[in-house]
Amino acid sequence: MDWGIGIAIGAIAVGVIAGVIIGMKNRKLMDQGVANKNRSVDFYMQETTFKTVVPDLQTVLGAMDTDALSGQRIGITKDSEHNRLIFRDSGSFAATLRDVGSSAEGIHLFAFRVNTWKNTKYGSIEMSARMGANIVLTTIEKAFLTLDYNAVAERVYVTDLKSETSFF
């Protein structure tokens, strides 16, 4: 057998095995409810506004399952200056949950948005970025529902998106 063909077959086999392992891990996260398996494939291009009686970001942060985030190596920082929570993983995406304000009726608004993500060389979002953002949004949704069962989420597509293309 030609060495080049053997190396090519070996590389393909390693790629298939890695893909199966990643797929199994992602399926397990969805089955456990850490990520939403029914989420729209282009959810990362939407801004989600939560209408709720929850008063502030600190309350939301206290209700979040931070173990689910840290288990996926997703960090959270609180930016008090801009009144937002910032979610980042190892470089494939960044997202924010910001306090938009409140109405006279006592309804508070919070907006979640995936701000940046890495693309594949074919122009689609990397699977790790999509899964990480899905986990963050699922964690936020669960926190709001824990605090206010009547919370409402509205989604709209945004146009000022930023992404990076990864060639490796």
C-alpha positions as CSV (number, residue, x, y, z in Angstrom):
1,M,0.0,0.0,0.0
2,D,1.2,3.5,-0.8
3,W,2.2,5.5,2.3
4,G,0.3,8.5,1.2
5,I,-3.0,6.5,0.9
6,G,-2.4,5.0,4.3
7,I,-1.8,8.4,5.9
8,A,-4.9,9.8,4.2
9,I,-7.1,6.9,5.4
10,G,-5.7,7.3,8.9
11,A,-6.4,11.0,8.9
12,I,-10.0,10.4,7.7
13,A,-10.5,7.7,10.4
14,V,-9.2,10.1,13.1
15,G,-11.5,12.8,11.8
16,V,-14.6,10.5,11.8
17,I,-13.8,9.3,15.3
18,A,-13.4,12.8,16.6
19,G,-16.6,13.9,15.0
20,V,-18.5,11.0,16.5
21,I,-17.1,11.7,20.0
22,I,-18.0,15.4,19.7
23,G,-21.5,14.5,18.5
24,M,-22.0,12.1,21.4
25,K,-20.9,14.8,23.9
26,N,-23.3,17.3,22.3
27,R,-26.2,14.9,22.3
28,K,-25.5,14.1,26.0
29,L,-25.6,17.8,26.8
30,M,-28.9,18.2,25.0
31,D,-30.4,15.1,26.6
32,Q,-29.4,16.4,30.1
33,G,-31.1,19.7,29.3
34,V,-27.9,21.7,29.5
35,A,-28.5,22.8,25.8
36,N,-31.8,23.2,24.0
37,K,-32.0,20.6,21.2
38,N,-35.0,22.3,19.6
39,R,-33.3,25.7,19.3
40,S,-33.3,27.4,15.9
41,V,-30.1,26.8,14.0
42,D,-29.6,30.5,13.5
43,F,-30.4,31.6,17.0
44,Y,-27.0,33.2,17.4
45,M,-28.1,35.8,14.8
46,Q,-31.0,36.9,17.1
47,E,-31.3,39.1,20.1
48,T,-33.5,37.7,22.8
49,T,-35.3,40.3,25.1
50,F,-36.6,39.0,28.4
51,K,-39.5,40.8,30.0
52,T,-39.7,40.0,33.6
53,V,-40.2,41.1,37.2
54,V,-36.6,40.1,38.0
55,P,-35.0,43.3,39.3
56,D,-31.4,43.1,38.3
57,L,-28.5,41.1,36.8
58,Q,-27.1,40.0,40.2
59,T,-30.4,38.2,40.9
60,V,-30.3,36.5,37.4
61,L,-26.6,35.5,38.0
62,G,-27.5,34.0,41.4
63,A,-30.2,31.8,39.8
64,M,-27.9,30.6,37.0
65,D,-26.4,27.1,36.9
66,T,-22.9,28.3,36.8
67,D,-21.6,24.7,37.1
68,A,-23.1,23.9,33.7
69,L,-21.2,26.9,32.2
70,S,-17.9,26.2,33.9
71,G,-18.2,22.5,33.0
72,Q,-18.1,23.7,29.4
73,R,-15.2,26.2,30.1
74,I,-17.5,29.2,29.7
75,G,-16.6,32.1,31.9
76,I,-18.8,34.9,33.2
77,T,-17.7,38.4,34.1
78,K,-19.9,41.2,35.4
79,D,-19.3,44.5,33.7
80,S,-20.9,46.9,36.3
81,E,-20.0,49.9,34.2
82,H,-22.2,48.8,31.3
83,N,-24.6,46.8,33.5
84,R,-24.1,43.5,31.7
85,L,-22.9,39.9,32.1
86,I,-20.3,38.8,29.6
87,F,-20.0,35.1,28.6
88,R,-16.9,33.8,26.9
89,D,-15.4,30.4,26.1
90,S,-11.8,29.7,24.9
91,G,-12.2,32.0,21.9
92,S,-15.0,30.6,19.7
93,F,-17.8,33.0,20.9
94,A,-18.7,35.9,23.2
95,A,-22.2,36.9,24.3
96,T,-23.8,39.4,26.7
97,L,-26.8,39.7,28.8
98,R,-27.5,43.4,29.5
99,D,-30.0,45.2,31.6
100,V,-32.0,47.4,29.2
101,G,-34.1,49.1,31.9
102,S,-37.6,48.9,33.3
103,S,-41.0,50.3,32.7
104,A,-43.3,52.2,35.0
105,E,-45.3,49.0,35.6
106,G,-42.2,47.3,37.2
107,I,-41.4,45.1,34.2
108,H,-37.6,44.8,33.6
109,L,-36.0,44.2,30.3
110,F,-32.8,42.2,29.7
111,A,-31.3,41.5,26.3
112,F,-29.2,38.5,25.4
113,R,-27.0,38.5,22.3
114,V,-24.2,36.5,20.8
115,N,-21.8,39.3,19.9
116,T,-19.0,37.5,18.1
117,W,-18.2,33.9,17.0
118,K,-15.8,32.1,14.8
119,N,-16.9,30.8,11.4
120,T,-15.6,27.7,9.7
121,K,-13.7,28.2,6.5
122,Y,-17.0,27.5,4.7
123,G,-18.7,30.5,6.3
124,S,-20.9,28.8,8.9
125,I,-20.6,29.1,12.6
126,E,-18.2,26.6,14.3
127,M,-20.1,23.9,16.1
128,S,-18.3,24.6,19.4
129,A,-19.4,28.3,19.2
130,R,-23.0,27.3,18.4
131,M,-23.1,24.7,21.2
132,G,-21.5,27.1,23.7
133,A,-23.9,29.9,22.9
134,N,-26.8,27.4,23.1
135,I,-25.7,26.4,26.6
136,V,-25.4,30.0,27.7
137,L,-28.9,30.9,26.4
138,T,-30.4,27.8,27.9
139,T,-28.9,28.6,31.3
140,I,-30.2,32.2,31.1
141,E,-33.7,31.0,30.1
142,K,-33.8,28.5,33.0
143,A,-32.7,31.3,35.4
144,F,-35.5,33.6,34.3
145,L,-38.1,30.9,34.5
146,T,-36.9,29.9,38.0
147,L,-37.2,33.5,39.2
148,D,-40.3,34.5,37.2
149,Y,-42.5,31.8,35.7
150,N,-44.3,34.4,33.7
151,A,-41.2,35.9,32.1
152,V,-41.6,36.4,28.3
153,A,-38.8,36.1,25.7
154,E,-39.0,37.9,22.4
155,R,-36.5,37.2,19.6
156,V,-35.6,39.5,16.7
157,Y,-32.9,39.1,14.1
158,V,-30.0,41.6,14.3
159,T,-28.0,43.0,11.4
160,D,-24.8,44.4,13.0
161,L,-23.1,41.0,13.5
162,K,-19.4,40.3,13.9
163,S,-17.6,37.0,13.3
164,E,-14.2,35.6,12.6
165,T,-13.3,33.0,10.0
166,S,-11.1,30.2,11.2
167,F,-9.0,28.3,8.5
168,F,-7.8,25.7,10.9
